[in-house]
Amino acid sequence: MKKNVVFFLIFLISFAVFSQEENESKTKLTNFLSKSYYSINLGGIFYPFSNDNLIDGYKTETFSRNWFSGRLLLGHKLTGDLAVQFGTMRPASWFKYDNVNNIGYDRSVWINAWSLSLKKDFKLHSNTTFYAEAGIANLTRFGFSINDKEIYKDAHYASLLYGFGVQHKLNDKWRLSLNGTFLPKSTKQNQPSISQVSLGFEYHLQQLQGKKALQFANNDYFFPKNIFQVSYGTSAIGFGVNRFFGMSLKVGNFESFGIPIFWVGEVKAKHAFSLTYQRLIFRTEKIFSLDWGTSITAFQSELTNENVFAFSIFPVLRFYLLRKKGFDFYTNYSIIGPTYLTKSNIDGLDSGPKITYQDTMGFGFFFGKKRAYNFELRIMHYSNGNIFTKNDGVAVPLQFTLGKTF
């Protein structure tokens, strides 16, 4: 326990020192962010799974496929025509072997690929470019078993990733993309090739000019520079909110009711207590802000009452939905916050390595004189994003949060 507290204090102080380097007005992007972009691409994914991938004695006559897929990328421009990209690619739903051996077993194969790549642009016209991409992908495949017999093995390995496409520049911020992305076959891992064809866009962050940045900085809209929060949640109120935003809430005849923008987890926290510090990095005129945060969460598992600590650093996207005289109402969202868990096997479930990610989302208010106080409802999730084949994940129930701004 003492070791965990000391670790967190060092962690918090280091983060605070690092964050002091930001620009004071917060309406101008950091140099790094001013050269960054994000990309969202949707299209078809193709992987020729077949009975040949299963062990001898098992096969099916039919397969269920959903070709729809997505690829999300975060990019940073190293030069005007060279960028480094980090992202993930996966199908909307998993490939399924139907009625294996005609005895009623339907089994899915999960595929997920995280990638790190370089992208090089070649100018074709004033606003049109051809690009080539090459890098590595962390490919994870979840196979399946029947009656404790492994029919298709899990796999986790590094793969070559390459691609190409055409982009059209609409303006300084927006680019439209037609993309092809490929991962070659691996005979050693019994994995067929993966191909994706997609349409999407890139949004490039733009630095504000000094005069406009100063104008935004001096307006009357409230953006807290620092927030300290104390949170508590209990499984006594259930995991309905987690399941709704993970589109896994059972309602009437619906097995998957909700909105698919979050995750749940096999491990359930019985009690959870969090201390959180957030610091403003960037803000727009009125609606959006970006914070960096650090937190320590102590939770107790629901089945065996195991005590676990989580130490996290994370980004926070905050969107202000309503601004009134007495309060500001917002929603926030945070994903892929690097986290250290003090245990990896919880309640007999394997959540993967102790180094994992934290995700949170919530709704809240700033209120009181000078918006000095904060109330928030949030849910949390810990998992490694299927980077590893062991990823049962942790669900933290709805937390009630009180905060102080300064």
Secondary structure as the mmCIF struct_conf table of DSSP 4:
data_model
#
loop_
_struct_conf.conf_type_id
_struct_conf.id
_struct_conf.beg_label_comp_id
_struct_conf.beg_label_asym_id
_struct_conf.beg_label_seq_id
_struct_conf.end_label_comp_id
_struct_conf.end_label_asym_id
_struct_conf.end_label_seq_id
HELX_RH_AL_P HELX_RH_AL_P1 LYS A 2 SER A 19
TURN_TY1_P TURN_TY1_P1 GLN A 20 GLU A 21
BEND BEND1 GLU A 22 GLU A 22
BEND BEND2 GLU A 24 LYS A 28
TURN_TY1_P TURN_TY1_P2 ASN A 31 PHE A 32
HELX_RH_3T_P HELX_RH_3T_P1 LEU A 33 LYS A 35
STRN STRN1 SER A 36 PHE A 46
HELX_RH_3T_P HELX_RH_3T_P2 ASN A 51 ASN A 53
BEND BEND3 LEU A 54 LEU A 54
HELX_LH_PP_P HELX_LH_PP_P1 ILE A 55 ILE A 55
TURN_TY1_P TURN_TY1_P3 ASP A 56 GLY A 57
BEND BEND4 GLU A 61 GLU A 61
STRN STRN2 THR A 62 SER A 64
STRN STRN3 PHE A 68 LYS A 77
BEND BEND5 LEU A 78 ASP A 81
STRN STRN4 LEU A 82 PRO A 91
BEND BEND6 ALA A 92 SER A 93
STRN STRN5 PHE A 95 VAL A 100
TURN_TY1_P TURN_TY1_P4 ASN A 101 GLY A 104
STRN STRN6 TYR A 105 LYS A 123
BEND BEND7 LEU A 124 ASN A 127
STRN STRN7 THR A 128 PHE A 142
STRN STRN8 PHE A 144 ILE A 146
TURN_TY1_P TURN_TY1_P5 ASN A 147 ASP A 148
STRN STRN9 LYS A 149 TYR A 152
STRN STRN10 ALA A 155 LYS A 169
BEND BEND8 ASN A 171 LYS A 173
STRN STRN11 TRP A 174 LEU A 183
STRN STRN12 SER A 186 SER A 186
TURN_TY1_P TURN_TY1_P6 THR A 187 ASN A 190
STRN STRN13 GLN A 191 GLN A 191
STRN STRN14 ILE A 194 HIS A 204
HELX_LH_PP_P HELX_LH_PP_P2 GLN A 207 GLN A 209
HELX_RH_AL_P HELX_RH_AL_P2 GLY A 210 ALA A 217
TURN_TY1_P TURN_TY1_P7 ASN A 218 ASN A 218
BEND BEND9 ASN A 219 ASP A 220
BEND BEND10 LYS A 225 LYS A 225
STRN STRN15 ASN A 226 THR A 234
HELX_RH_3T_P HELX_RH_3T_P3 SER A 235 ILE A 237
BEND BEND11 PHE A 239 PHE A 239
HELX_RH_AL_P HELX_RH_AL_P3 GLY A 240 PHE A 245
STRN STRN16 GLY A 246 GLY A 246
TURN_TY1_P TURN_TY1_P8 MET A 247 MET A 247
STRN STRN17 LEU A 249 VAL A 251
TURN_TY1_P TURN_TY1_P9 GLY A 252 ASN A 253
STRN STRN18 PHE A 254 PHE A 257
BEND BEND12 GLY A 258 GLY A 258
STRN STRN19 PRO A 260 PRO A 260
BEND BEND13 ILE A 261 PHE A 262
BEND BEND14 GLU A 266 GLU A 266
STRN STRN20 VAL A 267 ARG A 283
BEND BEND15 GLU A 285 ILE A 287
STRN STRN21 PHE A 288 SER A 301
TURN_TY1_P TURN_TY1_P10 GLU A 302 THR A 304
STRN STRN22 ASN A 307 ARG A 323
BEND BEND16 LYS A 325 GLY A 326
STRN STRN23 PHE A 327 LEU A 341
BEND BEND17 THR A 342 THR A 342
BEND BEND18 SER A 344 SER A 344
STRN STRN24 ASN A 345 ILE A 346
TURN_TY1_P TURN_TY1_P11 ASP A 347 GLY A 348
STRN STRN25 LEU A 349 ASP A 350
BEND BEND19 LYS A 354 LYS A 354
STRN STRN26 ILE A 355 PHE A 367
BEND BEND20 GLY A 368 GLY A 368
HELX_RH_3T_P HELX_RH_3T_P4 LYS A 369 ARG A 371
STRN STRN27 TYR A 373 SER A 383
TURN_TY1_P TURN_TY1_P12 GLY A 385 ASN A 386
BEND BEND21 ILE A 387 THR A 389
STRN STRN28 VAL A 394 THR A 405
#
